[in-house]
């Protein structure tokens, strides 16, 4: 599993742009700036929708006031689902939602878990990290994918 001090692996994520689906590499997205990144098991899932993403939407300005250039959320969902989730949770303009639809980021970072027992396939563990110019400077990972304790926005702010 990726650790504090490690460089994020180079993978391609997707997001919805004005012209449709846009590919963005981790090198380009995280390079030269400070990003608060959360990973969630899935868009529209209970803990992710009720607690995790909303906490970061509410605290986006406070995170930016502490030196974060962008707040982002990644999940193993397609970019269409991520775009609709952003609208539903009021994340547009506050938290950038990134699609890891094929699970490449999940696998490359070692943050994948097997949710196939309940029909989810490969998913991301719930995490929160600060990435400085492509390098992980803070990392929090939940043991229980339903829990939002060590990865809550307030906890990550304490790391800044």
Buried (B, 14 or more C-beta within 10 A) or exposed (E): EBEEEBBBBEBBBBBBEEEEBEEBEBBEBBEEEBBBBBBBBBBBBEBBBEBBBBBBBBBBEBBBEBEBEBBBBBBBBBBBBBBBBBEEBEBEEBBBBBBBBBBBBBBBBEBBBEBEEEEBEBBBBBBBBBBBEBEBBBBBBBEEBEBBEBBBBEBBBEBB
